[in-house]
């Protein structure tokens, strides 16, 4: 029979293990709700590592082909210095390569690390920490990174106990899972995006009026977006929105898409559905969420008389307001079997006449102003970017 002292020791051991399991389970739940990108899960992991292991800071290095290709730290202020120059040295860091070959956590004390180069000390934050714990991050037996737990306090005050090392190993395993999940997601996202782009090409192939139209619209839209001061993310959304704005037409029958005369009311219903269908095609890709909104609303009117949602003014995404202006100009200057082409001057006058009702006045001014600046030129079918203007 166990005595009270032994009972207490066993109880403490079990309580520690339960606490470790609870911490790892809690971390798993947080990762499950994170976006399937790498920065957010790594930030969650490192924050939890600092909290549960009671360390000063934590850092994760992503290593590919012997080089550090990514670095995330928590708190950010602890390792705020740039690692861009040091990252290139990773392949020539023998100590770091030695860590990658390990299977268990590896403890390094700053004052005893005499076989580490100055470059390695800087990368491994040994100029900041008194002790660090390094754990290889492995996916299917292949080392793909290093989890670094740093402690600036003395070893006597905050030692890396066996319990802490066990917990650190569990966190490193979850880091590996997060990395693998992000890579798999990236592969799936890329494959889906390639499929969507193929659909867009198929639309251009079946629509006699849209050959190379999407790429051209995208280039012109980026130019207008820059003129209006859009952010890099807004410009990326606009680029994809421009390329894919007609992808929903894959659902429109050829006899409607290429009808030589005017469409009937029933045919217009099918044609107008392409905006919402296109947005639904893009929605599964998180990076295309902004582009999906642009695609859905690129036939809205500034006065609310557009489709599919009849939204007005600034409620219409700026990218959609840009696309509808460019698209409408193209429709006017392009000759169709059921209408004659208008001149650039006639199309420009129509845009100005409808500014504030059908179109955003600010977008119209920016678009037409690019012709005056010589950055756009009228073409037989649509506006075109002057060749020496770099595309985004």
SELUMGU-402599 format. One record per residue (C-alpha): chain; residue number from 0; residue in one letter; x, y, z. Coordinates in steps of 0.001 Angstrom, whole numbers. Example, Ala and Ser with C-alpha at 12.3 -4.5 7.8 and 13.67 -1.06 7.14 Angstrom:
<atoms>
  chain  resi  resn        x        y        z
      A     0     A    12300    -4500     7800
      A     1     S    13670    -1060     7140
</atoms>
This chain:
<atoms>
  chain  resi  resn        x        y        z
      A     0     X        0        0        0
      A     1     X     1272     3458     -877
      A     2     X     1955     5860     1974
      A     3     X      716     9446     1955
      A     4     X     3975    10830      590
      A     5     X     3991     8335    -2256
      A     6     X      314     9038    -2956
      A     7     X     1073    12745    -3162
      A     8     X     3960    12156    -5574
      A     9     X     1848     9959    -7865
      A    10     X     -985    12477    -7689
      A    11     X     1347    15326    -8679
      A    12     X     2719    13298   -11579
      A    13     X     -765    12550   -12874
      A    14     X    -1860    16134   -12402
      A    15     X     1175    17310   -14392
      A    16     X      420    14881   -17192
      A    17     X    -3233    15898   -17250
      A    18     X    -2190    19535   -17377
      A    19     X      145    18792   -20306
      A    20     X    -2579    16910   -22163
      A    21     X    -5064    19690   -21509
      A    22     X    -2605    22263   -22851
      A    23     X    -1958    20255   -26020
      A    24     X    -5692    19596   -26501
      A    25     X    -6447    23285   -26054
      A    26     X    -3758    24094   -28600
      A    27     X    -5256    21573   -31044
      A    28     X    -8663    23242   -30777
      A    29     X    -7136    26668   -31397
      A    30     X    -5272    25381   -34461
      A    31     X    -8418    23748   -35838
      A    32     X   -10150    27127   -35929
      A    33     X    -7157    28967   -37422
      A    34     X    -6953    29870   -41068
      A    35     X    -5214    27150   -43118
      A    36     X    -2199    29394   -43691
      A    37     X     1105    29063   -41911
      A    38     X     1618    32394   -40104
      A    39     X    -1553    32292   -38006
      A    40     X    -1131    28690   -36729
      A    41     X     2545    29330   -35935
      A    42     X     1661    32489   -34040
      A    43     X     -895    30535   -31991
      A    44     X     1596    27727   -31331
      A    45     X     4369    30041   -30179
      A    46     X     2075    32104   -27976
      A    47     X      799    28929   -26296
      A    48     X     4348    27595   -25963
      A    49     X     5418    30705   -24044
      A    50     X     2335    30509   -21827
      A    51     X     2359    26785   -21041
      A    52     X     6122    26261   -20725
      A    53     X     6534    29590   -18881
      A    54     X     9399    30681   -21119
      A    55     X    10507    34171   -22129
      A    56     X    10031    33722   -25858
      A    57     X     9585    31134   -28582
      A    58     X    10600    31055   -32210
      A    59     X     9984    28703   -35137
      A    60     X    12372    28434   -38079
      A    61     X    11135    26883   -41318
      A    62     X    14001    25236   -43182
      A    63     X    14025    24137   -46821
      A    64     X    17033    22878   -48761
      A    65     X    19332    23828   -45896
      A    66     X    18160    27441   -45718
      A    67     X    15866    29228   -43287
      A    68     X    12915    30268   -45450
      A    69     X    10633    31538   -42672
      A    70     X    10775    32711   -39086
      A    71     X     7950    33503   -36652
      A    72     X     8502    34580   -33047
      A    73     X     6501    35436   -29937
      A    74     X     6590    37972   -28448
      A    75     X     7538    39741   -31677
      A    76     X     9389    42489   -29804
      A    77     X    11900    39998   -28395
      A    78     X    13201    38974   -31807
      A    79     X    12292    42113   -33712
      A    80     X    15627    42277   -35544
      A    81     X    15664    41241   -39171
      A    82     X    16863    37724   -39954
      A    83     X    16984    38244   -43714
      A    84     X    20785    38336   -43884
      A    85     X    21341    35573   -41362
      A    86     X    18818    33247   -43040
      A    87     X    21104    32868   -46021
      A    88     X    23799    31503   -43690
      A    89     X    21709    28608   -42363
      A    90     X    23186    26051   -44730
      A    91     X    26675    26825   -43423
      A    92     X    25715    26543   -39754
      A    93     X    27022    23175   -38555
      A    94     X    25405    23473   -35125
      A    95     X    21967    24077   -36625
      A    96     X    22429    21098   -38925
      A    97     X    23381    19038   -35878
      A    98     X    20125    20044   -34160
      A    99     X    18110    18947   -37190
      A   100     X    19565    15453   -36864
      A   101     X    18348    15123   -33261
      A   102     X    15195    13260   -32241
      A   103     X    14742    14815   -28802
      A   104     X    14837    18357   -27349
      A   105     X    18337    19814   -27275
      A   106     X    19354    22176   -24435
      A   107     X    21964    24884   -25027
      A   108     X    23368    27186   -22326
      A   109     X    24680    30488   -23601
      A   110     X    27799    30545   -21416
      A   111     X    28730    26950   -22352
      A   112     X    28096    27175   -26115
      A   113     X    31729    27580   -27135
      A   114     X    31421    25565   -30372
      A   115     X    28780    27873   -31873
      A   116     X    29757    30581   -34342
      A   117     X    28768    34213   -33841
      A   118     X    26313    33957   -36736
      A   119     X    24667    30948   -35127
      A   120     X    24522    32666   -31734
      A   121     X    22702    35565   -33364
      A   122     X    20218    33384   -35258
      A   123     X    19575    31212   -32200
      A   124     X    19145    34285   -29950
      A   125     X    21904    33167   -27601
      A   126     X    22877    36809   -27233
      A   127     X    19475    37298   -25542
      A   128     X    18816    34031   -23724
      A   129     X    20700    32312   -20938
      A   130     X    19271    28952   -22015
      A   131     X    17473    27740   -25105
      A   132     X    15680    24516   -25906
      A   133     X    15777    23411   -29556
      A   134     X    13385    20795   -30905
      A   135     X    13532    19563   -34524
      A   136     X    10242    19840   -36383
      A   137     X     9871    16727   -38508
      A   138     X     7300    15704   -41087
      A   139     X     7370    12021   -42014
      A   140     X    10867    11738   -40563
      A   141     X    12185    14690   -42549
      A   142     X    13415    17728   -40573
      A   143     X    11588    20808   -41873
      A   144     X    12271    23288   -39097
      A   145     X    13292    24008   -35537
      A   146     X    11187    25105   -32561
      A   147     X    13238    27323   -30243
      A   148     X    12146    27984   -26655
      A   149     X    14213    30770   -25084
      A   150     X    14702    31624   -21404
      A   151     X    16403    34853   -20320
      A   152     X    16094    34067   -16614
      A   153     X    18623    31961   -14749
      A   154     X    18471    28187   -14977
      A   155     X    17909    27958   -11236
      A   156     X    14807    30122   -11505
      A   157     X    13241    28576   -14617
      A   158     X    14918    25257   -15488
      A   159     X    13914    23126   -18462
      A   160     X    12485    20249   -16434
      A   161     X    11661    16839   -17951
      A   162     X     8001    17875   -17872
      A   163     X     8752    21038   -19844
      A   164     X    10828    19120   -22373
      A   165     X     8039    16591   -22857
      A   166     X     5558    19398   -23392
      A   167     X     7941    21158   -25808
      A   168     X     8236    17925   -27817
      A   169     X     4431    17731   -28018
      A   170     X     4239    21331   -29205
      A   171     X     6903    20643   -31852
      A   172     X     4824    17697   -33089
      A   173     X     1793    19953   -33382
      A   174     X     3917    22500   -35219
      A   175     X     4843    19792   -37725
      A   176     X     1160    18942   -38174
      A   177     X      325    22606   -38725
      A   178     X     3089    22926   -41324
      A   179     X     1936    19807   -43131
      A   180     X    -1671    21022   -43065
      A   181     X     -639    24400   -44477
      A   182     X     1378    22760   -47248
      A   183     X    -1442    20406   -48159
      A   184     X    -3866    23315   -48177
      A   185     X    -1511    25324   -50361
      A   186     X    -1293    22424   -52825
      A   187     X    -5087    22041   -52895
      A   188     X    -5577    25792   -53234
      A   189     X    -3115    25921   -56117
      A   190     X    -4813    22983   -57848
      A   191     X    -8251    24569   -57424
      A   192     X    -6981    27926   -58677
      A   193     X    -5506    26252   -61755
      A   194     X    -8902    24645   -62399
      A   195     X   -10668    28003   -62070
      A   196     X    -8203    29637   -64458
      A   197     X    -8821    26795   -66902
      A   198     X   -12550    27472   -66642
      A   199     X   -11905    31148   -67382
      A   200     X    -9910    30154   -70471
      A   201     X   -12746    27858   -71514
      A   202     X   -15170    30785   -71261
      A   203     X   -12992    32896   -73554
      A   204     X   -12770    29995   -75983
      A   205     X   -16561    29652   -76222
      A   206     X   -17360    33390   -76221
      A   207     X   -16348    34910   -79566
      A   208     X   -16377    38399   -78032
      A   209     X   -14062    37786   -75096
      A   210     X   -10790    36493   -76585
      A   211     X    -8000    37825   -74326
      A   212     X   -10587    40211   -72895
      A   213     X   -10157    39107   -69276
      A   214     X    -6371    39521   -69198
      A   215     X    -6635    42934   -70808
      A   216     X    -9377    44079   -68426
      A   217     X    -7228    42926   -65501
      A   218     X    -4226    44955   -66688
      A   219     X    -6300    48090   -67239
      A   220     X    -8065    47620   -63874
      A   221     X    -4722    47402   -62044
      A   222     X    -3669    50678   -63664
      A   223     X    -6905    52373   -62543
      A   224     X    -6562    50832   -59084
      A   225     X    -3065    52254   -58677
      A   226     X    -4335    55642   -59804
      A   227     X    -6979    55473   -57054
      A   228     X    -4439    54462   -54393
      A   229     X    -5608    50908   -53747
      A   230     X    -3576    48753   -51351
      A   231     X    -1477    45793   -52506
      A   232     X    -4168    43384   -51279
      A   233     X    -6889    45324   -53099
      A   234     X    -4780    45277   -56261
      A   235     X    -4323    41503   -55962
      A   236     X    -8088    41063   -55531
      A   237     X    -8613    43312   -58536
      A   238     X    -6114    41367   -60640
      A   239     X    -7879    38056   -60006
      A   240     X   -11299    39699   -60206
      A   241     X   -10414    41072   -63633
      A   242     X    -9064    37778   -64946
      A   243     X   -12012    35780   -63572
      A   244     X   -14911    38231   -63775
      A   245     X   -16679    36240   -66511
      A   246     X   -15861    32729   -65254
      A   247     X   -19547    32223   -64347
      A   248     X   -20394    32329   -68051
      A   249     X   -19250    28707   -68186
      A   250     X   -22856    27978   -67107
      A   251     X   -24426    30003   -69940
      A   252     X   -25453    27954   -73006
      A   253     X   -23481    28728   -76176
      A   254     X   -26631    29627   -78089
      A   255     X   -27237    32449   -75587
      A   256     X   -23628    33475   -75139
      A   257     X   -23069    33882   -78886
      A   258     X   -26562    34854   -79974
      A   259     X   -26276    37335   -82888
      A   260     X   -29359    39304   -81885
      A   261     X   -30754    40756   -78669
      A   262     X   -31540    38385   -75822
      A   263     X   -35061    37608   -74660
      A   264     X   -36094    38287   -71055
      A   265     X   -35649    34587   -70215
      A   266     X   -32214    34528   -71813
      A   267     X   -31200    37632   -69877
      A   268     X   -32065    35849   -66635
      A   269     X   -29593    33100   -67546
      A   270     X   -26957    35567   -68680
      A   271     X   -27212    37720   -65554
      A   272     X   -26814    34678   -63325
      A   273     X   -23155    34441   -64362
      A   274     X   -22019    37049   -61814
      A   275     X   -23334    35143   -58789
      A   276     X   -22268    31789   -60224
      A   277     X   -18759    33116   -60839
      A   278     X   -18517    34291   -57230
      A   279     X   -19656    30872   -55986
      A   280     X   -16925    29219   -58062
      A   281     X   -14255    31394   -56407
      A   282     X   -15532    31206   -52817
      A   283     X   -13805    27928   -51839
      A   284     X   -10398    29642   -52198
      A   285     X    -9770    31949   -49186
      A   286     X    -7216    34043   -51069
      A   287     X    -9907    34762   -53702
      A   288     X   -12541    35955   -51228
      A   289     X   -12027    39591   -52239
      A   290     X   -12007    38662   -55922
      A   291     X   -15242    36702   -55429
      A   292     X   -16952    39851   -54123
      A   293     X   -15694    41780   -57142
      A   294     X   -16948    39103   -59533
      A   295     X   -20363    39001   -57862
      A   296     X   -20866    42757   -58007
      A   297     X   -19201    43806   -61269
      A   298     X   -22638    44392   -62845
      A   299     X   -24024    46516   -60012
      A   300     X   -24851    50152   -60765
      A   301     X   -23872    53080   -58593
      A   302     X   -27559    54076   -58299
      A   303     X   -28636    50586   -57190
      A   304     X   -30272    49459   -60428
      A   305     X   -27717    46770   -61243
      A   306     X   -27570    43061   -60404
      A   307     X   -27510    40648   -58640
      A   308     X   -28019    42451   -55299
      A   309     X   -28958    46011   -56335
      A   310     X   -26484    47543   -53878
      A   311     X   -25506    51192   -54229
      A   312     X   -22571    53606   -54128
      A   313     X   -19713    52832   -51759
      A   314     X   -21371    49537   -50753
      A   315     X   -20245    48175   -54113
      A   316     X   -16637    46907   -53789
      A   317     X   -14212    49397   -55337
      A   318     X   -12825    46636   -57564
      A   319     X   -16296    45938   -58940
      A   320     X   -16851    49652   -59601
      A   321     X   -13599    49717   -61551
      A   322     X   -14435    46601   -63561
      A   323     X   -17933    47721   -64533
      A   324     X   -16512    50982   -65896
      A   325     X   -13824    49245   -67963
      A   326     X   -16186    46469   -69078
      A   327     X   -18841    48966   -70177
      A   328     X   -16288    50959   -72168
      A   329     X   -15187    47745   -73911
      A   330     X   -18794    46820   -74733
      A   331     X   -19319    50241   -76313
      A   332     X   -16194    50378   -78495
      A   333     X   -16412    46724   -79589
      A   334     X   -18431    45928   -82690
      A   335     X   -21031    43214   -82233
      A   336     X   -23308    41545   -84774
      A   337     X   -26290    43386   -83274
      A   338     X   -24687    46837   -82860
      A   339     X   -22081    49131   -84367
      A   340     X   -18919    50055   -82489
      A   341     X   -18730    53515   -80921
      A   342     X   -15653    55698   -81101
      A   343     X   -13478    56322   -78068
      A   344     X   -14861    59853   -77840
      A   345     X   -18455    58591   -77912
      A   346     X   -17765    55918   -75265
      A   347     X   -15946    58442   -73038
      A   348     X   -18867    60868   -73351
      A   349     X   -21291    58104   -72368
      A   350     X   -19222    57208   -69303
      A   351     X   -19192    60841   -68215
      A   352     X   -22941    61157   -68855
      A   353     X   -23671    58123   -66668
      A   354     X   -21133    59012   -63948
      A   355     X   -22929    59200   -60613
      A   356     X   -25804    56983   -61796
      A   357     X   -24468    53877   -63487
      A   358     X   -20795    54469   -62685
      A   359     X   -18680    55839   -59842
      A   360     X   -17607    59350   -60932
      A   361     X   -14205    58974   -59280
      A   362     X   -13510    55751   -61186
      A   363     X   -14644    57293   -64489
      A   364     X   -12316    60264   -63947
      A   365     X    -9369    57999   -63104
      A   366     X   -10010    55682   -66074
      A   367     X   -10419    58420   -68669
      A   368     X    -7555    60397   -67137
      A   369     X    -5203    57535   -68015
      A   370     X    -5894    58160   -71711
      A   371     X    -4942    61802   -71251
      A   372     X    -1737    60725   -69509
      A   373     X     -867    58384   -72383
      A   374     X     -957    55289   -70165
      A   375     X    -3991    53865   -71991
      A   376     X    -4765    53953   -75702
      A   377     X    -8041    53240   -77521
      A   378     X    -8049    49926   -79372
      A   379     X   -10383    48341   -81892
      A   380     X   -12141    46375   -79157
      A   381     X   -11212    47956   -75805
      A   382     X    -8759    50142   -73929
      A   383     X    -5222    48830   -73830
      A   384     X    -2286    49501   -71542
      A   385     X      653    51204   -73268
      A   386     X     3322    48512   -73672
      A   387     X     6075    50204   -71670
      A   388     X     3746    50488   -68629
      A   389     X     4761    47676   -66221
      A   390     X     1852    45454   -65224
      A   391     X     1244    44527   -61591
</atoms>
